């Protein structure tokens, strides 16, 4: 592996710190704000930088003993708990975080997130399910005289 320049090393560190945002990492590493986006994308195609990013990711996972699999597992638990409690907000947050973990959301220039692909299904609350069950069982009993 070829030796990285100091600026490239700063980019690798900043990329992890800035949540894998190449533009912000390029700016933090000292590239001009005007060219940071194109420089960031160019740097991500550099073989040596890719290797350095892979090594940095492995170090972080070992340091915190946290993997994507563990994150998804915890989000599944949170999502199931939210369904049981009928908390749609918590459910949608868990779905959103899982989508981000799988890379289904991309950050646009304004800093908002755009949905690139995902399927979100509506899960009725416990009260809605009980009400629907009561209505269903109540209507079938009225016909039996």
DONUVO-452778 format. One record per residue (C-alpha): residue in one letter; x, y, z. Coordinates in steps of 0.001 Angstrom, whole numbers, plus 524288, in hexadecimal, padded with zeros to 5 digits. Each point is the difference from the previous one (the first is absolute). Example, Ala and Ser with C-alpha at 12.3 -4.5 7.8 and 13.67 -1.06 7.14 Angstrom:
BEGIN
a8300C7EE6C81E78
s8055A80D707FD6C
//
This chain:
BEGIN
x800008000080000
x8055E80D417FC29
x8021280A0B80A88
x7F4CC809A1801AD
x802AE80E8680054
x7FCF38076580C91
x7F417805EE7F979
x7FB2C7F2807FBEF
x802107FAF580DEA
x7F81380B7C8052A
x7F5637FCA37F623
x7FF5C7F1DE804C2
x7FED68045480E40
x7F61680A917FCBC
x7F7FA7F69F7F7AD
x7FD717F74180BC9
x7FDA380BA080914
x7F678806717F682
x7F7747F3F67FEAE
x805D37FB9B7F2FF
x7FD2280D0D7F97F
x80A7F801FD7F5A6
x7FD3180E6F7FDB9
x80111803A280E60
x80BF97F7578016B
x806BB806A67F489
x7FD2780D65805D3
x805097FB9380D56
x80C417FA7F7F9A3
x8033580D317FA0F
x7FA617FF4F7F244
x7F93580C647FB83
x7F18E8012D802E4
x7FDC38029F7F18D
x805D97F2FB7FB93
x7FD7C7F7C280C3C
x7F4F57F82A7F9ED
x807797FBD67F3E7
x80C9E7FDF2807AB
x7F8D07F7AD80A03
x7FA307F75E7F57D
x80D1D7FF027F904
x806E57FC3D80C9A
x7F61F7F51D8027F
x804217F9A17F332
x80E5F7FFBC80405
x803F87F1E5802DC
x8090C803A380B3A
x7F5A28087780659
x7F6037F4FE7FEA4
x809677F6E780716
x8028F80A1980A99
x7F15380205801E1
x7FE197F1448012B
x80AB27FF2B80A44
x7FA3080B8F80763
x7F2937F9837FFE6
x8059F7F34480541
x8070E8076180AD7
x7F38480708803D3
x7F8387F35E80050
x80A537F96C80868
x8012A80BC0808EA
x7F16F8010C80276
x7FCB57F1BF7FD49
x7F482804D87F828
x7FC2C7FB117F2B2
x7F534802E97F666
x7FA037F2E28038D
x7FF59803C380E5D
x7FA3780D3A7FC8F
x7F5777F9CE7F786
x7FCF77F62A80AB3
x7FE0C80AFB809D9
x7F797807B27F67F
x7F79F7F3D07FDD3
x7FDC17FF3180EB3
x7FC7380E7180089
x7F7037FE8C7F449
x7F8EA7F44D805EB
x7FE9D806F580D11
x7FA5F80BDC7F921
x7F6077F75D7F90B
x7FC137F97880CCD
x7FE5780D4180689
x7F8DA805B47F44F
x80A1280AE57FEB8
x8001A8036A7F190
x80A3780AB7801C6
x809BF7F6B080656
x7FCF57F5AE7F5B8
x8029E809797F4CD
x80CA2804B080671
x804C37F1E5800E9
x7FC6A7FDED7F1AF
x8071880C897FC4F
x80C507FC1980760
x7FFE07F2707F9E8
x7FEC2806677F2AA
x80BA2808B0802CD
x807E27F455804CA
x7FD357F8EB7F346
x8036480C117F804
x7F221802277FB13
x800D280E88802D5
x809AB809467F9D0
x8033A80D9E804A0
x7FD8280AA47F616
x806E180D187FF0C
x7F688806CC8095B
x802737F5DF80A8C
x7F28F7F9B87FF16
x7FE477F1A97FD6D
x7F9D97FAAA7F3BB
x7FA067F29C7FF84
x806AF7F82F7F55E
x7F8AF7F3558022C
x7F82A7FAA980B39
x7F30D7F9EE8033D
x7F94B804D180C29
x7F3A77F8F9803EF
x7F5AA8053880928
x7FEA57F87080C93
x7F363802C58075E
x800E98034580E5D
x7FB777F67080A5B
x7F3BE8084980227
x7FCE88003C7F176
x801A77F14D7FF21
x7F7407FDD280BE2
x7F5BC809657FA98
x800477F91B7F2E3
x7FEBE7F2BA806C3
x7F49B8050480838
x7F92B8055E7F3FA
x8022E7F35C7F897
x7FB3C7F75380B0B
x7F4A68093D802FB
x7FB01800047F1FD
x8001D7F1377FEFE
x7F7FF7FEA680C81
x7F5488093D7FB7C
x7FC647F72A7F4D3
x7FD9C7F45A80914
x7F274800E68061A
//
